[in-house]
Amino acid sequence: MTGKTLTRADLTEAVYNSVGLSRNESSQLVESILESIAAKLEEGETVKLSSFGTFSVRDKNQRIGRNPKTGEEVPIKPRRVMTFRPSHVLKDQINEGMHRKMRGE
């Protein structure tokens, strides 16, 4: 791995470079998209981005866990977790990129 993380600023810069909006407008667009995705997930809806993947939220029931240090049983409260399932297009793109990197292209 390269250790580089894609940030909101990187997304804003990519929008700025490819769409031609001002940096401020690009930033507002990125923020608006991310807020829309987060709001739908908060409502429990599934968010599907074609050729990218699907974000969904599921409820997990209360269960008993174990403190690995002490071995003591501890109740784990019910919670909601977000999951991401990548599309086949994204998986293929990632794997093809890995193969190109291994071939030195």
C-alpha positions in Angstrom: 0.0 0.0 0.0 1.1 3.5 -0.7 -0.1 4.9 2.7 -1.9 7.8 0.9 -5.4 8.5 1.9 -8.0 10.2 -0.4 -9.4 13.2 1.4 -12.3 15.6 0.9 -9.8 18.1 -0.3 -8.5 15.6 -2.9 -12.1 15.0 -4.1 -12.7 18.7 -4.3 -9.5 19.2 -6.4 -10.6 16.3 -8.7 -14.0 18.0 -9.3 -12.3 21.3 -9.8 -9.9 19.9 -12.4 -12.4 17.8 -14.3 -15.6 19.8 -14.2 -14.4 23.3 -14.3 -16.3 24.7 -11.3 -14.6 27.1 -9.0 -12.8 25.6 -6.0 -15.5 26.9 -3.7 -18.3 25.4 -5.9 -16.4 22.1 -6.1 -16.1 22.0 -2.4 -19.8 22.7 -1.9 -20.7 20.0 -4.4 -18.5 17.4 -2.7 -19.9 18.3 0.7 -23.5 18.2 -0.6 -23.0 14.7 -2.1 -21.4 13.4 1.1 -24.1 14.9 3.3 -26.8 13.4 1.1 -25.2 9.9 1.4 -24.8 10.2 5.2 -28.4 11.5 5.6 -29.9 8.5 3.7 -27.7 6.1 5.7 -28.9 7.7 9.0 -32.5 7.1 7.8 -31.6 3.4 7.3 -31.8 3.5 3.5 -29.4 1.8 1.2 -27.2 3.9 -1.0 -26.2 2.3 -4.3 -23.6 4.0 -6.5 -23.7 2.3 -9.9 -20.3 0.7 -10.9 -18.9 1.6 -7.5 -20.8 -0.2 -4.7 -23.6 -0.3 -2.1 -23.5 1.2 1.3 -26.1 -0.1 3.8 -26.8 0.0 7.5 -27.8 -3.0 9.6 -28.8 -3.4 13.2 -26.8 -5.6 15.5 -28.4 -7.1 18.6 -27.0 -7.0 22.0 -24.6 -9.8 22.7 -22.0 -11.0 25.2 -18.4 -10.3 24.4 -15.2 -11.1 26.2 -12.5 -8.7 27.3 -9.4 -10.3 25.7 -7.1 -9.0 28.5 -9.0 -10.3 31.5 -11.4 -12.9 29.9 -14.3 -11.1 31.7 -17.6 -11.3 29.9 -19.0 -7.9 28.9 -22.3 -7.0 27.3 -22.0 -5.3 23.9 -24.9 -2.9 23.4 -27.1 -3.0 20.3 -25.9 -0.8 17.6 -26.1 0.1 13.9 -23.2 -0.7 11.6 -22.5 0.5 8.1 -21.4 -2.0 5.5 -20.0 -1.5 2.0 -20.2 -4.0 -0.8 -18.1 -3.2 -3.8 -19.6 -3.7 -7.3 -18.0 -6.2 -9.7 -16.9 -3.3 -11.8 -14.9 -1.8 -8.9 -13.5 -5.2 -7.9 -12.3 -5.8 -11.5 -10.8 -2.3 -11.8 -8.9 -2.8 -8.5 -7.6 -6.3 -9.5 -6.6 -5.0 -13.0 -4.7 -2.2 -11.4 -2.9 -4.6 -9.1 -1.9 -6.8 -12.1 -0.7 -3.8 -14.1 1.4 -2.7 -11.0 2.9 -6.2 -10.7 3.8 -6.2 -14.4 5.5 -2.9 -14.0 3.2 -0.9 -16.3 
